[in-house]
């Protein structure tokens, strides 16, 4: 009985720390054009140019890096039309935060 209680406390405390993000760091994503274009499966020159423009705006401080990272991470897990998901979500989120996305 004591062993069961101990394991319950350990599991519960682990779940609680996961829920609050205690001690957990999300690895930083490398935002480079080649990686993003491959992961988002860009096909046309316009799509590739859009990625270049987004990264240019991040470098200039016109778009928050965290916004582009989070949108990229979300979109790259879509089964199809990854670039389209990325573009649409980035535009919506940027507008919501007061930034102009390409």
N, C-alpha and C positions, 0 to 999 in steps of 0.2 A: 504494500500500500504506500509506503514512504517513497519507494522508487518511482511509482506512478505519479505521485504528487510532485516530486522533483522534476521529472521530465515534463510534466504539464507546465510548471513554472518556467522552465527553460524555453520551451516552445513558445509559450505566451509572450515572454520577454523578447524573444527574437522577432516575433510577429509585430510586436509593438514598436520595436526599434526600426523595422522595415517600413512600417506605416508612417513613421515620423522622419525617416531618412537619416537617422542618427548614425554617424560614422560611415555613411555610404556616399560615395562620390561617383557621379556619372562621368564616364570618360569623355574627354573633349574630342569633338569630331574635327578632323582635318578638313577644312573647307577649301578645297582646291578645285579648279575647273575640271580637270580630268576625272577625279573621283566622282564629283557630282554628276557630270554628264554620263558617265558609265552607269552609276547607280540609278539615275532617273530615266535612263534609256532614251536620251535625246536622239532625234533622228534628223531633223532638218537644220539648216544653217540658222534659221530664226530661233529655234529652241536653244541651240548652242550659244548663240549671241545673247539670249536672255540670261543664261547662267553667267556669262562673262560680265554682263551689266550688273547683275545682282551682286557679284563679288566685288566689282568696282565700287559700288555704293557702300558695301560693308567696309572696304578699305578707307573710303572717304568719310566714314562715320554718318552716312546718310540713312543707313539701315542698321538696326542692332544685330550684332553677330548672333546673339542668343535666339532671336526670332528666326533668322535664316537656319540656324542649326536645328532648332526644334521642328521647324516645318520640314526640313530635309529628312530628319530622322523619321518623322511620321510618314512622309510620302514614299520613302524608299521601300516601305514594307507593303505597299499596295500591290495587288497581283497584276494589275494592268493600268496603263495610262498614268504612270508615276509622274511624269513631267507635268501633265495637265493638273493633277492633284496638287503638286508643289506650287505651280504658278497661281492657281486659283486661291489656294489657302494663304499663300504669302501676300497676295494682293488684299485679301479680306482682313487678315490679321494686321498688316501694316496700316491699312486705313483705320482700323479700330484703334490703333495706338497713336495715330497722328503722323505717320510716315508715308511718304510717297514711294510706292514700289513701281518698278518698270512694268 
